[in-house]
Amino acid sequence: MSIRASYERHPDLGCEAVVFIDDESMACFQIQRDLTGGPRADEHCVTTGASAPVYGGVVEWRRVYDRFEFSLTPRAGRLFGDSVLSFEVSPVDDATVDDIAAHVDRLLR
């Protein structure tokens, strides 16, 4: 299964995000972080795009070629239906898998 991936920066909302969308089911997994100076700029959160954020939802992640694997906290796992998310990434626009991975690394630090 290949998931579309993009990086978004929203100064008007005070956050940035890496957004993963499954074209078939329209399921969405987002990793967000407040921009520098924001109230929670020191921690990431995960959301479905429509759900309340779960702060600190990713315990660890790894990249195996174009496959991204995320280990989630129990609370985040309940939100997404599993404690491990694993999928192949297809970046949108002019982004590369390396670009998306760099954004994920930065947001999860």
DSSP file (Angstrom, degrees, kcal/mol; ACC not computed):
  #  RESIDUE AA STRUCTURE BP1 BP2  ACC     N-H-->O    O-->H-N    N-H-->O    O-->H-N    TCO  KAPPA ALPHA  PHI   PSI    X-CA   Y-CA   Z-CA
    1    1 A M              0   0    0      0, 0.0    87,-1.9     0, 0.0     2,-0.4   0.000 360.0 360.0 360.0 130.4    0.0    0.0    0.0
    2    2 A S  E     -a   88   0A   0     85,-0.2     2,-0.4    65,-0.0    21,-0.4  -0.896 360.0-159.5-108.4 134.6    1.4    3.4   -1.0
    3    3 A I  E     -a   89   0A   0     85,-3.4    87,-2.9    -2,-0.4     2,-0.2  -0.928  19.8-121.7-115.7 132.2    0.4    6.5    0.9
    4    4 A R  E     -aB  90  21A   0     17,-2.2    17,-2.5    -2,-0.4     2,-0.4  -0.527  32.8-164.8 -70.5 136.8    0.7   10.1   -0.4
    5    5 A A  E     +aB  91  20A   0     85,-1.7    87,-2.1    15,-0.2     2,-0.3  -0.977  13.6 166.0-129.1 138.5    3.0   12.2    1.8
    6    6 A S  E     - B   0  19A   0     13,-2.0    13,-2.9    -2,-0.4     2,-0.5  -0.983  29.7-130.6-146.1 157.9    3.4   15.9    2.0
    7    7 A Y  E     - B   0  18A   0     -2,-0.3     2,-0.4    11,-0.2    11,-0.2  -0.927  27.0-173.1-107.8 134.6    4.9   18.6    4.2
    8    8 A E  E     - B   0  17A   0      9,-3.1     9,-3.0    -2,-0.5     2,-0.5  -0.987  12.7-164.6-130.8 138.9    2.7   21.6    5.1
    9    9 A R  E     - B   0  16A   0     -2,-0.4     7,-0.2     7,-0.2    -2,-0.0  -0.991   6.3-174.6-122.6 124.4    3.5   24.8    7.0
   10   10 A H  E >>> + B   0  15A   0      5,-3.1     5,-1.7    -2,-0.5     4,-1.3  -0.775  11.8 173.8-123.1  85.1    0.6   26.9    8.3
   11   11 A P  T 345S+     0   0    0      0, 0.0    -1,-0.1     0, 0.0    24,-0.1   0.846  83.8  59.2 -58.8 -32.7    1.7   30.2    9.8
   12   12 A D  T 345S+     0   0    0      1,-0.2    -2,-0.0     2,-0.1     0, 0.0   0.803 114.3  35.8 -66.7 -28.5   -1.9   31.2   10.1
   13   13 A L  T <45S-     0   0    0     -3,-0.9    -1,-0.2     2,-0.2     3,-0.1   0.506 109.9-123.3 -99.3  -8.7   -2.6   28.1   12.3
   14   14 A G  T  <5S+     0   0    0     -4,-1.3    21,-2.4     1,-0.2     2,-0.3   0.778  74.3  92.0  74.1  26.9    0.8   28.3   14.0
   15   15 A C  E   < -BC  10  34A   0     -5,-1.7    -5,-3.1    19,-0.3     2,-0.3  -0.944  56.5-147.7-146.3 167.7    1.9   24.7   13.1
   16   16 A E  E     -BC   9  33A   0     17,-2.3    17,-2.0    -2,-0.3     2,-0.3  -0.933  23.4-176.2-130.8 158.2    3.6   22.6   10.6
   17   17 A A  E     -BC   8  32A   0     -9,-3.0    -9,-3.1    -2,-0.3     2,-0.5  -0.998  31.2-137.6-154.3 151.2    2.8   19.0    9.7
   18   18 A V  E     -BC   7  31A   0     13,-2.2    13,-2.3    -2,-0.3     2,-0.5  -0.982  34.3-158.8-105.9 124.8    3.7   15.9    7.7
   19   19 A V  E     -BC   6  30A   0    -13,-2.9   -13,-2.0    -2,-0.5     2,-0.5  -0.913  11.8-169.3-114.1 127.5    0.5   14.6    6.3
   20   20 A F  E     -BC   5  29A   0      9,-2.5     9,-2.4    -2,-0.5     2,-0.4  -0.970  10.7-176.5-115.3 124.7    0.0   11.0    5.1
   21   21 A I  E     -BC   4  28A   0    -17,-2.5   -17,-2.2    -2,-0.5     2,-0.7  -0.984  22.2-144.7-128.8 131.4   -3.2   10.2    3.1
   22   22 A D     >  -     0   0    0      5,-2.4     4,-2.7    -2,-0.4     5,-0.3  -0.838  11.6-156.0 -89.3 113.6   -4.4    6.8    1.8
   23   23 A D  T  4 S+     0   0    0     -2,-0.7    -1,-0.1   -21,-0.4   -20,-0.1   0.802  88.8  52.3 -62.0 -30.4   -6.1    7.6   -1.5
   24   24 A E  T  4 S+     0   0    0      1,-0.1    -1,-0.2    -3,-0.1    -2,-0.0   0.953 126.9  17.8 -73.3 -49.8   -8.3    4.5   -1.3
   25   25 A S  T  4 S-     0   0    0      2,-0.1    -2,-0.2     0, 0.0    -1,-0.1   0.606  92.9-131.2 -97.7 -12.8   -9.7    4.9    2.2
   26   26 A M     <  +     0   0    0     -4,-2.7    -3,-0.2     1,-0.2     2,-0.1   0.631  51.2 158.6  65.6  15.9   -9.0    8.6    2.6
   27   27 A A        -     0   0    0     -5,-0.3    -5,-2.4    -6,-0.0     2,-0.4  -0.435  25.6-154.2 -66.7 144.7   -7.6    7.7    6.0
   28   28 A C  E     -C   21   0A   0     -7,-0.2     2,-0.4    20,-0.1    -7,-0.2  -0.978  18.8-174.4-130.0 136.4   -5.2   10.4    7.3
   29   29 A F  E     -C   20   0A   0     -9,-2.4    -9,-2.5    -2,-0.4     2,-0.4  -0.992  15.8-175.7-127.2 120.1   -2.2   10.3    9.7
   30   30 A Q  E     -CD  19  47A   0     17,-2.6    17,-1.7    -2,-0.4     2,-0.5  -0.948  19.4-159.5-121.8 139.1   -0.6   13.6   10.6
   31   31 A I  E     -CD  18  46A   0    -13,-2.3   -13,-2.2    -2,-0.4     2,-0.3  -0.980  28.0-179.7-109.8 121.2    2.4   14.5   12.6
   32   32 A Q  E     -CD  17  45A   0     13,-3.0    13,-2.2    -2,-0.5     2,-0.3  -0.820  16.9-178.4-123.0 159.4    2.2   18.1   13.8
   33   33 A R  E     -CD  16  44A   0    -17,-2.0   -17,-2.3    -2,-0.3     8,-0.2  -0.960  32.8-109.8-153.3 139.8    4.2   20.5   15.8
   34   34 A D  E     -C   15   0A   0      6,-0.6   -19,-0.3     9,-0.5     3,-0.1  -0.373  43.8-104.5 -63.0 147.4    3.6   24.1   16.8
   35   35 A L    >   -     0   0    0    -21,-2.4     3,-2.7     1,-0.2     6,-0.1  -0.303  57.8 -66.2 -66.8 160.1    5.9   26.6   15.1
   36   36 A T  T 3  S+     0   0    0      1,-0.3    -1,-0.2    -3,-0.1     6,-0.0  -0.205 128.8  24.7 -49.6 131.6    8.8   28.1   17.1
   37   37 A G  T 3  S+     0   0    0      1,-0.3    -1,-0.3    -3,-0.1    -2,-0.1   0.291  93.2 130.7  91.7  -9.4    7.3   30.2   19.9
   38   38 A G  S X  S-     0   0    0     -3,-2.7     3,-1.3     1,-0.1    -1,-0.3  -0.276  74.7-103.1 -72.7 164.4    4.0   28.3   19.9
   39   39 A P  T 3  S+     0   0    0      0, 0.0     3,-0.1     0, 0.0    -1,-0.1   0.772 119.0  24.4 -62.8 -27.2    2.6   27.1   23.2
   40   40 A R  T >  S+     0   0    0     -5,-0.1     3,-1.6     1,-0.1    -6,-0.6  -0.150  77.0 132.3-129.9  40.1    3.6   23.4   22.6
   41   41 A A  T <   +     0   0    0     -3,-1.3    -1,-0.1     1,-0.3    -5,-0.1   0.615  66.0  67.6 -66.9 -11.7    6.5   23.9   20.2
   42   42 A D  T 3  S+     0   0    0     -4,-0.1     2,-0.3    -3,-0.1    -1,-0.3   0.414 102.3  43.1 -91.6   2.2    8.6   21.5   22.3
   43   43 A E  S <  S-     0   0    0     -3,-1.6    -9,-0.5    -9,-0.0     2,-0.1  -1.000  71.6-129.9-149.1 149.9    6.5   18.4   21.5
   44   44 A H  E     -D   33   0A   0     -2,-0.3    12,-2.6   -11,-0.1     2,-0.3  -0.417  19.0-162.6 -87.2 166.3    4.8   16.7   18.5
   45   45 A C  E     -DE  32  55A   0    -13,-2.2   -13,-3.0    10,-0.3     2,-0.3  -0.961   8.6-140.9-141.0 162.3    1.3   15.4   18.3
   46   46 A V  E     +DE  31  54A   0      8,-1.8     8,-2.5    -2,-0.3     2,-0.3  -0.922  24.9 164.4-121.7 151.6   -0.5   13.1   15.9
   47   47 A T  E     -D   30   0A   0    -17,-1.7   -17,-2.6    -2,-0.3     5,-0.1  -0.974  46.5-123.4-156.6 163.1   -4.0   13.4   14.6
   48   48 A T        -     0   0    0     -2,-0.3   -20,-0.1   -19,-0.2     4,-0.1   0.455  62.0-105.2 -86.3  -2.6   -6.4   12.1   11.9
   49   49 A G  S    S+     0   0    0      2,-0.2   -20,-0.1   -19,-0.1   -30,-0.0   0.025 119.4  47.4  96.5 -24.9   -6.8   15.6   10.7
   50   50 A A  S    S+     0   0    0    -22,-0.1     2,-0.1     2,-0.1    -3,-0.0   0.487  98.3  82.5-119.0 -12.9  -10.3   15.7   12.2
   51   51 A S  S    S-     0   0    0      1,-0.1    -2,-0.2     3,-0.0     3,-0.1  -0.412  89.8 -90.6 -90.6 166.5   -9.5   14.3   15.7
   52   52 A A        -     0   0    0     -2,-0.1    -4,-0.2     1,-0.1    -1,-0.1  -0.464  57.0 -96.8 -66.3 148.8   -8.1   16.0   18.7
   53   53 A P        -     0   0    0      0, 0.0     2,-0.6     0, 0.0    -6,-0.2  -0.394  24.6-147.1 -71.5 147.5   -4.3   15.8   18.9
   54   54 A V  E >   -E   46   0A   0     -8,-2.5    -8,-1.8    -2,-0.1     3,-1.1  -0.947  21.5-141.7-111.9 106.9   -2.5   13.1   20.8
   55   55 A Y  E 3  S+E   45   0A   0     -2,-0.6   -10,-0.3     1,-0.3    21,-0.1  -0.454  81.4   9.5 -73.6 139.1    0.7   14.7   22.1
   56   56 A G  T 3  S+     0   0    0    -12,-2.6    -1,-0.3    -2,-0.2   -11,-0.2   0.770  82.9 150.1  67.3  26.7    3.8   12.5   22.2
   57   57 A G    <   +     0   0    0     -3,-1.1    16,-2.2   -13,-0.2     2,-0.6   0.695  48.7  72.1 -69.5 -22.1    1.9    9.9   20.1
   58   58 A V  E     -F   72   0A   0     14,-0.2    14,-0.2     1,-0.2     3,-0.1  -0.862  53.4-178.9 -99.9 120.2    4.9    8.5   18.3
   59   59 A V  E    S-     0   0A   0     12,-2.9     2,-0.3    -2,-0.6    -1,-0.2   0.905  70.7 -23.6 -79.4 -46.2    7.2    6.4   20.5
   60   60 A E  E     -F   71   0A   0     11,-1.2    11,-3.0     2,-0.0    -1,-0.4  -0.978  59.9-162.7-158.7 163.1    9.7    5.7   17.7
   61   61 A W  E     -F   70   0A   0     -2,-0.3     2,-0.3     9,-0.2     9,-0.2  -0.978   3.1-170.9-147.3 160.1    9.9    5.5   14.0
   62   62 A R  E     -F   69   0A   0      7,-2.2     7,-2.6    -2,-0.3     2,-0.5  -0.988  15.8-137.1-149.5 158.9   12.1    4.1   11.3
   63   63 A R  E     -F   68   0A   0     -2,-0.3     2,-0.5     5,-0.2     5,-0.2  -0.970  11.4-174.9-118.8 130.7   12.5    4.2    7.6
   64   64 A V  E >   -F   67   0A   0      3,-3.0     3,-2.2    -2,-0.5     2,-0.4  -0.889  68.6 -62.9-123.9  97.1   13.3    1.2    5.5
   65   65 A Y  T 3  S-     0   0    0     -2,-0.5    -1,-0.0     1,-0.3     0, 0.0  -0.490 121.3 -14.4  58.3-116.8   13.8    2.5    1.9
   66   66 A D  T 3  S+     0   0    0     -2,-0.4    23,-3.1    -3,-0.1     2,-0.5   0.351 118.9  98.8 -95.3   6.3   10.4    4.0    1.0
   67   67 A R  E <   -FG  64  88A   0     -3,-2.2    -3,-3.0    21,-0.3     2,-0.4  -0.818  56.2-161.5 -98.0 129.9    8.6    2.4    3.9
   68   68 A F  E     -FG  63  87A   0     19,-3.0    19,-2.2    -2,-0.5     2,-0.4  -0.920   5.0-167.7-108.8 135.7    7.9    4.4    7.1
   69   69 A E  E     -FG  62  86A   0     -7,-2.6    -7,-2.2    -2,-0.4     2,-0.4  -0.992   1.7-169.3-127.9 128.7    7.1    2.5   10.3
   70   70 A F  E     -FG  61  85A   0     15,-3.1    15,-2.4    -2,-0.4     2,-0.5  -0.966  12.5-153.9-121.4 129.3    5.7    4.2   13.4
   71   71 A S  E     -FG  60  84A   0    -11,-3.0   -12,-2.9    -2,-0.4   -11,-1.2  -0.908  26.1-158.5 -98.4 125.3    5.3    2.8   16.9
   72   72 A L  E     -F   58   0A   0     11,-3.3   -14,-0.2    -2,-0.5   -15,-0.1  -0.681  18.9-106.8-108.4 156.4    2.5    4.6   18.7
   73   73 A T     >  -     0   0    0    -16,-2.2     4,-3.0    -2,-0.2     5,-0.2  -0.319  44.6-101.9 -66.5 161.2    1.6    5.1   22.3
   74   74 A P  H  > S+     0   0    0      0, 0.0     4,-2.0     0, 0.0     5,-0.2   0.903 123.5  50.4 -55.0 -41.8   -1.5    3.1   23.5
   75   75 A R  H  > S+     0   0    0      2,-0.2     4,-1.4     1,-0.2   -18,-0.1   0.930 113.7  43.7 -64.1 -44.9   -3.7    6.3   23.2
   76   76 A A  H  > S+     0   0    0      1,-0.2     4,-1.9     2,-0.2     6,-0.2   0.880 110.4  57.4 -66.8 -36.9   -2.5    7.1   19.7
   77   77 A G  H  X>S+     0   0    0     -4,-3.0     5,-1.2     1,-0.2     4,-1.2   0.877 104.3  51.5 -60.7 -38.1   -2.8    3.4   18.7
   78   78 A R  H  <5S+     0   0    0     -4,-2.0    -1,-0.2    -5,-0.2    -2,-0.2   0.884 108.1  53.0 -65.4 -36.9   -6.5    3.5   19.7
   79   79 A L  H  <5S+     0   0    0     -4,-1.4    -2,-0.2     1,-0.2    -1,-0.2   0.886 119.5  33.1 -64.6 -38.8   -7.0    6.5   17.5
   80   80 A F  H  <5S-     0   0    0     -4,-1.9    -1,-0.2     2,-0.2    -2,-0.2   0.423 110.4-115.2-102.0   0.8   -5.5    4.8   14.5
   81   81 A G  T  <5S+     0   0    0     -4,-1.2     2,-0.3    -5,-0.2    -3,-0.2   0.530  88.9  52.3  82.8   5.6   -6.6    1.3   15.2
   82   82 A D  S   <S-     0   0    0     -5,-1.2    -2,-0.2    -6,-0.2    -3,-0.1  -0.959  72.6-131.2-165.9 152.2   -3.2   -0.2   15.7
   83   83 A S  S    S+     0   0    0     -2,-0.3   -11,-3.3     1,-0.1     2,-0.4   0.553  97.6  51.1 -86.9  -6.7    0.0    0.5   17.7
   84   84 A V  E     - G   0  71A   0    -13,-0.2     2,-0.5    -7,-0.1   -13,-0.2  -0.992  64.8-168.5-131.8 127.1    2.2    0.2   14.7
   85   85 A L  E     + G   0  70A   0    -15,-2.4   -15,-3.1    -2,-0.4     2,-0.4  -0.959  12.4 173.8-111.5 131.2    1.6    2.0   11.4
   86   86 A S  E     + G   0  69A   0     -2,-0.5     2,-0.3   -17,-0.2   -17,-0.2  -0.989  10.9 142.4-141.4 126.3    3.7    0.8    8.4
   87   87 A F  E     - G   0  68A   0    -19,-2.2   -19,-3.0    -2,-0.4     2,-0.3  -0.993  48.0-105.3-161.2 156.1    3.3    2.0    4.8
   88   88 A E  E     -aG   2  67A   0    -87,-1.9   -85,-3.4    -2,-0.3     2,-0.4  -0.698  40.2-134.7 -85.5 139.0    5.2    2.9    1.7
   89   89 A V  E     -a    3   0A   0    -23,-3.1   -85,-0.2    -2,-0.3     8,-0.1  -0.789  20.3-173.6-103.9 135.9    5.4    6.6    1.0
   90   90 A S  E     -a    4   0A   0    -87,-2.9   -85,-1.7    -2,-0.4     6,-0.1  -0.922  24.7-142.3-122.1 102.1    4.8    8.4   -2.3
   91   91 A P  E     -a    5   0A   0      0, 0.0     2,-0.2     0, 0.0   -85,-0.2  -0.262  12.2-138.1 -64.7 150.9    5.7   12.1   -1.9
   92   92 A V    >   +     0   0    0    -87,-2.1     3,-1.6     4,-0.1   -85,-0.1  -0.598  63.7   6.2-103.0 168.9    3.6   14.7   -3.6
   93   93 A D  T 3  S-     0   0    0      1,-0.2   -87,-0.0    -2,-0.2     0, 0.0  -0.317 127.3 -33.4  58.9-137.0    4.7   17.9   -5.5
   94   94 A D  T 3  S+     0   0    0      2,-0.0    -1,-0.2    -2,-0.0    -2,-0.0   0.300 104.1 120.7 -98.1   9.0    8.4   18.2   -5.8
   95   95 A A    <   -     0   0    0     -3,-1.6     2,-0.3   -90,-0.1   -90,-0.1  -0.294  49.1-148.2 -72.1 157.0    9.3   16.5   -2.5
   96   96 A T     >  -     0   0    0      1,-0.1     4,-2.3    -6,-0.1     5,-0.2  -0.745  30.8-106.5-115.3 168.5   11.3   13.3   -2.2
   97   97 A V  H  > S+     0   0    0     -2,-0.3     4,-2.7     1,-0.2     5,-0.2   0.892 124.0  55.2 -60.7 -38.6   11.2   10.5    0.3
   98   98 A D  H  > S+     0   0    0      2,-0.2     4,-2.2     1,-0.2    -1,-0.2   0.903 106.4  50.7 -60.5 -41.2   14.4   11.9    1.8
   99   99 A D  H  > S+     0   0    0      2,-0.2     4,-2.0     1,-0.2    -2,-0.2   0.939 112.0  46.2 -60.9 -47.9   12.6   15.3    2.2
  100  100 A I  H  X S+     0   0    0     -4,-2.3     4,-2.5     1,-0.2    -2,-0.2   0.919 112.0  51.2 -63.0 -43.8    9.6   13.8    3.9
  101  101 A A  H  X S+     0   0    0     -4,-2.7     4,-2.7     1,-0.2    -1,-0.2   0.887 108.3  52.4 -61.2 -39.4   11.9   11.7    6.2
  102  102 A A  H  X S+     0   0    0     -4,-2.2     4,-2.2     2,-0.2    -1,-0.2   0.896 110.1  48.2 -64.6 -39.8   13.9   14.8    7.2
  103  103 A H  H  X S+     0   0    0     -4,-2.0     4,-2.7     2,-0.2     5,-0.2   0.915 111.1  50.2 -66.1 -42.6   10.7   16.6    8.1
  104  104 A V  H  X S+     0   0    0     -4,-2.5     4,-2.0     1,-0.2    -2,-0.2   0.945 110.6  50.2 -60.4 -47.5    9.5   13.6   10.2
  105  105 A D  H  X S+     0   0    0     -4,-2.7     4,-0.7     1,-0.2    -1,-0.2   0.926 113.0  46.1 -55.0 -47.2   12.8   13.5   12.0
  106  106 A R  H >< S+     0   0    0     -4,-2.2     3,-0.7     1,-0.2    -1,-0.2   0.905 112.3  49.2 -65.8 -43.0   12.7   17.2   12.8
  107  107 A L  H 3< S+     0   0    0     -4,-2.7    -1,-0.2     1,-0.2    -2,-0.2   0.818 112.1  49.2 -67.8 -29.2    9.1   17.2   14.0
  108  108 A L  H 3<        0   0    0     -4,-2.0    -1,-0.2    -5,-0.2    -2,-0.2   0.538 360.0 360.0 -89.5  -6.0    9.7   14.2   16.3
  109  109 A R    <<        0   0    0     -3,-0.7    -1,-0.2    -4,-0.7    -2,-0.1   0.483 360.0 360.0 -71.6 360.0   12.8   15.6   17.9
